[in-house]
């Protein structure tokens, strides 16, 4: 992990609930305008949803699949540097040089540098009750590393959308010190209305952490996105929720409150690690 001399323990974040469509330039112009607005309102961290720059057949520069660093990240890095803020770029479709792309999230620091990247681990391969099927693994290659990163705003953990159904990933990140875990998403309407909030609250409660879940909203080529971007605190309370439209939602992160909850309910310490253990068999998983 990167060493930090000091950590800001109470700060404002901004969730950018987008209706991303197939014009990349328009999507990124909206994103940049919202970054400017959020920074002017005191946000230290700006968070985007899954596939924030393009959904559908591409119209605009940079192509449907991008290298990282590349076209979109260069724009976002410049904005982070301009305002001296952190930007969590939701996720992008990353060019891997192979048949399948990667669904990749990046965290950008206030100096405009990419601090960490994460490739979605769990592929959304399901058939819904109404017969609709999705097979993300047909076009996306899964990652092989859990990622946490220490920053001037605390220790962040990274995940994407369907990952939220796999609690062992979140427990692993919490054991690595994660205090704020990102869940950028493009949840479908059928699963979102029943599962989105309960899953996010459970991940926050069981790990005593903040969950920052920024979602897509609107009608996409293959489905309708659920929206409902929200922040859950370590007690499991939803402290901020987006309205039913694209826009910015603000929330506060309070690491002192997090420490109090973890002391009050020390579930991370009370695990029976003599009987079971959560082990990451890949690389170290911290940046």
N, C-alpha and C positions, 0 to 999 in steps of 0.2 A: 504493500500500500504506500501511497504517497504520504510523506510526513507533512503535517500542518502545524504551524506554531499557535494558531488560534482558530476557533470555530465560532461563527455567529450562531447563536442558539435560539433566536426568535426572529422570524422574518416572514415576508409576504411572498407567496407564489401566485402564478397566474396559469390557469388551465385554458388552452385554446381549443374549444370544441368546434371542429371544422366540418363543413360539407364539401369535402374534397371531390372534385370531378376530373374531367379529362383534359383540362387546359392547365398545364404546369405553371406557365407564367402567371396566370390569374391566381392560382392557388398560392404561389409564393409571394405575389404582391400583397394578398390578403394577410398572409403570415407575417410579413415584414411590417405592415401597418399596425397589426395587433401587437407585435413586439415593441414598437415605438410607444404605443399607448400604454402597455403594461409597465414598461420601464419608467415612463413619466408618472405613473401611479405608484411607484415605489417597489415594484416586484423585483426580487433578487434572483428568482428562478422562474423561467417560462417553460411550460410543458405542452407538447403537441401530441396528437393521436397517432395511431398506427397509419402507415402509408400516407403521411401528411401531405406529400407533394403531388401525388398523382393516383387516381383510381380510374381505370378505363383505358381505352386506346389513347396514346399520348398525342397531345397537341402542344408543342412548345419545345424549348431547347433541352438538351441533356439526355434525351432518350428515355424510354420507359424504365430501363435498368441502368443504374449509375455506379461508377466506381466511388469508393469512399477512401480518402477525400475525393470530392468531385463537385459537380455543378451545384447541387442543392446545398451540400455542406459548406461550400465556400461562401454562399450567400448568408447562411445562418451563422457561420463563424465571424463574418464581418459584422453582423448585427450584435453578436455577443460582445465583440471587442469595442464596438461603437458605444454601447451602453454600460459596459463593465458588469455584465450579468452572466449567469449560467443559463444555458438553453439545453433542455432535453428534447431532442428532435423527433420524439415519437418513434416512428420507424420509416425506413426507406427500402425500396426494392434494390438490393445491391447486386451489381454485376460481379459474378464470380469467375468468369472465363469458362464456365461449364454450361451444360444444358439447363440446369436449374439455377435460379437466383437464390439469394438469401434475404430473409426478412430481418433487417438489421437496424438496431437502435444505436444512437450515438449521444454522448454527453459532451457538451462544449463548455469550456471554462471562460471566465471573464476576460482573459487575454486572447480569446479567439481560437485557442488550441483545442483539438479533440482530446478529451481526457480518457475516454473509455468507449468501447463499442461492444455490442452484444448481439449475437445472432439467435433468433427465436429457437428454442429447444424443441417445443412440442408442436407437431403439425396438426392442423384442424382437419382431420379426416373423419367425417361423420355423415350419417343419414338421419335427418330429422323425422319426427312423427308424421309430418305432412308429405314425406317422400322426397323432399329436397335434399340433395347430397352435395357435399363439399369435400374436395380432396386436395388440400393445400400441398401435400407432398408430391403431387404430379408436377408442380412447377417450382417448388421451393425446397431447398436442401436445409435440413435442420442444423443448428449449431451444435457445439460439443463442449461448451464451457459456461459455467455459472460465473456471473460478474458482479463484484461489488467494487466501489471506488470511494476513497476518502477525499473529501473536498472541504473547502472553507465553510460549507453549510452543513457539515456532518457526513456520515457514511451513507452512500446511496446504494441501492440494489436495483438491478435491471431485469425486467421481464416484459413479455408482450402478449396481450390478449389471452389466447387459449391456455397459456402457461398458468393462469390463475386457478385452473382446476387441478393443479398438481402441488399440494401443500408442502411436499418434501423440498421442493425448490426454494420456497419462501423460508422454511425453517433453516435450510442450509445458509441462506443469505443472512438471516438473523443471527445465526451462530458465528458468522463472519463479521458481525458488528453492524449490519445494516439497520439504520434508523428510519430511513425514508425509502420506500420501494415504489418504483414506477410501474404502472400497468397501462401503457398506451394500447388502445383497442379499436376494433371496428366490429363490435358485437352485433350479431343479427337480432332482429326484433323478437322472434319467437323465444330464443334462449335468454335474451337480455331482460325481458319483462319479468321472468321468473327467477333467474339465477344470478344476474349481474351484482346486485347489491348484497345478497347473502354471502356470496363467495368473497367479495372484497372485504366485508366486515369480518368474516371469519379469519381471513389472512391477517388482518390488523390485530384482532383480539388475541389470536393464538401466539403471535410473535411480539406483541407489545410494540408495534411500529406504526408509522404513518403509511397509508396507502394512497398514492396519488394516481388516479385513474382517469385519463383524458381520452374521450371517445369521439369517433366519427358519428355524424348524424346525417340523415337524409337518404334519398333513394339512390342506390348504386346500381351498376349494370346487372348484378346477380342477386341483390338482396336489399332490404331496407335496414339501415344502421340504427341502433337503439339510442345512441346519445347518452344522456344522463351522466355526463362527466361528474366525478365527485371526489372528495377527499374524506378519508376515514382516519380518525385519530386513534392512538393506542388503546383507548378504552372501548373502541368500536362505534363511537358516535360519528355520524356523517356531519361534518362541520361545514361543508360547502357542496352545493349541487348546481349544475348548470340548468338554465331554462331549456325549453324544448325547441331550441333554435341555435344556429351557429353564434358564437360569441365568446367573450372572455369571462371567466369566473375566478374570483380571488379567494384565497384562503391563507391561514396562518399556520406556520410550523413552529412548535414550541418544544425544543429538546429537553428543557427542564421538566415540563409536564411528562414527556416520555420517560425520563428517569424515574419520576415519582410512580408512574404506573408499573414500571418494571420492578420496582422495589415492593410495591403493594401486592402485586401478583407475580411472583418470581418463577413463572412457568419455564423459562429458559434454564434456570438453575435447578429446578426440581425434576428435570428429566431423569429417567433411570438409565443413564448411560452405561451402567454396569450390565444392563440387560440388552440394550439396543443402542444403535449409534447411527446417525445420519452421516454418511461418508460420500464425498465427491471423488469418483474414481478417475476423473480427468485431470486437467492441469489445476494449478492452485486456485484459479478463479477470481483473483483479486487484482486490481490494477492500481 
